[in-house]
């Protein structure tokens, strides 16, 4: 992303911490070494690895091998309730295509008079299928490039439109990932 720190701070939702993260990523990609002041290991870690201390705490006892595994289905026949956190799915399995994303962003930018884009208008303007438009707008909203309901460009979307339309820079992708 070739935008300056001052330009990035003007974008709604981007704070100094985000700009610092972007600078760190840029430094890591350009130098290959960690920036000055960031140690790869602390002194305590290196001493412990050289002189391991015996563990004085009680260790966990492993279950006996004769113990049968826990049943996967409850006794009453109902499957166990899911306790895992649901996954965030924004693309329905559709992979990000930079050229199609660029086509979508360009079409949106070419029509500043439209307050809210209908999916049909985006389909006609970009030449993409309905599922593609749905997935691209969802991915764009997840990346912070377009507003979720209106499909209007966000300030970050406008910056990317001007500076890295085809998402060529890995820094741009990493920055969008961490937003």
N, C-alpha and C positions, 0 to 999 in steps of 0.2 A: 504494500500500500504506500503510495508515494505522497500521501497527504501529510502536511506538517502537523506537529503536535497542537498548534493553535487551532488549525482547522478541525482536528478531531475533537477538541474540547467544545467546539460549537455544536456538535451533534448531540441531540437529546439522549440522555442515558449513558453517555461516555464520560467517565470521571477520570481524575488524574491516575488512579490505580490502573485503569484500562490502558491509558497511554503509556504508563511505565511498563506494563506487561508487553505491549507492542514493541517498545524499545528493547526490552530484554530479548524477545524473540528475534528481533532484527539483529541484535548483537550476536546472539548464538548462531544465527545462520551465516553471518558475515565472517566471523572469526573462528568458529569451531571450538574455541576455548570459553570457559565461563567468564563473565565479566568480572572485573577486579572487585574484590570484597566478597565474592561468593566462593566459599570453600567447598571442595568436593566431599570432604569428610571432616568431622570434628576431632579434636584431640582425644576426647573421651572414647570415641569409637575405635581409634587406632590403637589405644592402649589396651582396650578390652580384647581386641582381636589378637594382639600379641601375647597377652597374659590372661588367658581365660580364668575366671573365678569359678569355684565350684558353686553349684546352685544349692542354697541352704533351704529353699522352700520345698514343701512337699510336692511331689510330682503327681499328676493325674494317673489313676489306675485305669489301665485299658480293660474294656469288658472282656469277659471270658469268651473263648471261641464257641462254647456250647450254647451260648445265649442265642435264641432265634432272632432273626431280624424283625424290626417293627413291621406290622402289617401295613400295606399300602392303602387298603380300603377299610373303612370303619366297620365294626361288627354289625351295625344296622344296615349296611349296604350302601350308605351314602358316601360319596367320595370326600376326602378331606378338603376343608376349605383352604383356598389359596391364601398364603400369608405373605407372599412376595409382593413387592411394589410393582404396579403395572408399568409396562414400558411405554415410553413416549414414542409414538410412531407418527411421523409427519409426512411420509412420502409414499405409503402403501407399497413399499418395495421398489420404488422408482429411483434409479440412481441419478445423481446430479450430473447434468450435461451442461457444460459451460456455454456452449454455443446457443442452446435453447434458452438458457437463463439470460444470456445477453440479448437475445431476440425479444424476450418478454420485458426486460428492463427498458430496452430501447422503445418498444411500443408504448409502454406506460409513460415514459418521458416525453414522447412525441405528442401526447394528448393531455396537456396540463389542465384543459378545461373540464375534463371528466372528474367528477367528485367520487364516484364509486363505479368500478369496472364490473360489468356483468361477465360471467364466464364465457358466454356466447361472443361478446365483443373481443375478448382476449383470444378466443379461438380463431375468429375471422382475421384479426389483426396480425397474429403471429403465424397462422397456418398450422397450428398444432392441434392435436386431438384433444377431446374434452378431458380424458384422464391425464394426459400430459400437462395440460394447463392447471388442472386441479393439484397435481403433485408439485409442479414448479412453483405455484403460488404458495403452497403449504411449506415447501422447503425455503422459499424466499422469506416467508414470514418467520420461520424458525431461525434463519440466519440474520434476521433484522433488516432485510433489504426492502421488504414491502409490508404495508400495514395489513394485518390479518383479515379484516372485513372488507375494506375498500379496495385493496390491492394497489393503493397509491404508493409511490416511492417514499421511503423514510429518508431522513437526512443522510444516514449511512449508505442507503441505496444510491442516493445521488452522488455521494463521494466515489463509490465504487464504479458507478456509471462513467464518471469522468476520468478516473485514474487507473482502473483495472477491470475493464468491462468483461473480459473473458476469464477472469479469475486465474490468471496465469501465475501470479505470485503466491507461493505457499504461505507467505506472511498474511496475505489477505484471507486465505482459507482458515488459517489458525486463529486469526483475530475474530472472524465470524463464528468460529467454533466456540470460543471462550466467552462470547457475549451472552 
